[in-house]
Amino acid sequence: MKKRLFPTAVVALGALAVMASCKKEGCSDPAATNYDEKVKEKNDDGSCVYPSVLVDTVYVSENVTANTTWESGKTYILTSRIAVTGGATLTIEPGTVVKGEAGSGANATALIIARGSKIMAEGTASEPIIFTSTADHLVPGEIQSPNLSSDLDGLWGGLIVLGHAQISADAESVQIEGIPVSDPNGLYGGTDNADNSGVISYISIRHGGANIGEGNEINGLTLGGVGSGTQIDHVEIVANQDDGVEFFGGSVSVSDLIVFNNGDDAIDTDQNWIGTLSNFIVINPGDEAMELDGPEGAVLGGNFTITNGSVYMDGGDGIVDNDDNTNVDMSNVYFFGLSSGQDFDQLPTVAYNITNLEAVIPDGDAVADYFKGGSDAMTTSVTAGAQTVGANKAEFDTWSWAALAGMLSDF
């Protein structure tokens, strides 16, 4: 991790010049006792000028319409809603920081990967890619914010990936929530369930969820009609005002997901998503840990799968909210930190399979107080007591804010 230096002065745009006090004359003179090879010149007051920079800043104000690379070690500022369009591929190198400026309504900042285009955001466990707000003083090489708390949300939009896979909706393609209908880059859906929108790996998305209208916020990660050819793994969502991750149809699978301190549902499914979510952690959902909606129209495929997860319910209104027609296969999920009033509220009436759930039930309460639905099938699917199922938290070590902040010690 690089040591953060706070500048006493900066130049606008491009490289940030870092000033440091130089007590003696000659810091730029190789013959001086206080010579520093990083120093190329001195100010009139004797302070040393360091033009070799910790951070290069690039302002992005126009859509990405040709293959483009955002480089490691740089910070990219989204000044508006930016879309990758026209079949272009946006490559984001490990260690890159992307920041969204503040805005709401039609001016909310977000990064959209439009249908037919790709994002290749491949971070690493030692160099994750971080999406955050311009209010965050974080620079490349840092993982924990030096100035923002992990529950501060709504400061910018989020990351939206759209594809040509099937959705269950009123039309083959529709406009994604969070993006004004006037923007054609917000369309998603189609007929290609193997569609490929690229790779997202080892990224952290923070402080997002800006409103574009009443009850219409941007999710941390929105996946609309994203196909199974897309690879998504090792994703962290921290402090998003709306949902952490929301699936709108499609067939993409996601593994190694952590959602921490979101304002609404941690995981939301809609429009007959038929992929798999595996090895996931939820910490402190704002509303439901999971809102699992069934198809809005005809059922287009089989069930979606949620497996091998751990959910810490220290807060939130509910555990899981199902529709009557929720088509889910759920297994090996561990729930703890429950409190009175939270519940797994009903069983679907369509084909589903819920097995091998475990929960820590507060003293004096029963499994049926939390896992309801009026069916023995629900309560007998839940075992109270010691944990034997759940997520493998080792997948989140070293690179996630939640792990470095000590939030995974009880998992």
Secondary structure, DSSP 8 states (H G I E B T S, - for coil): -------S---SSEE--EEE---STTTT-TTSTT--TT--EE-TTS-EEE-S-S-EEEEE-S-B-S-EEE-TTEEEEE-SEEEE-TT-EEEE-TT-EEEE----GGG--EEEE-TT-EEEEE--SSS-EEEEETT----TT--S-SS--TT---SS--EEEE-SS---SSSSSEE-TTS-TT-GGGEE--S-TT---EEEEEEEEES---EEETTEE--SEEEES--TT-EEEEEEEES-SS-SEEEES----EEEEEEES-SS-SEEEETT---EEEEEEEES-SSEEEEE---SSS--S--EEEEEEEEE-SS-SEEEEE-TT--EEEEEEEEES--TT--B----SSS-EEE-EEE---TT--GGGTB-SS-HHHHTTEEESS--SS--GGGGTTT-HHHHTTTTTT-
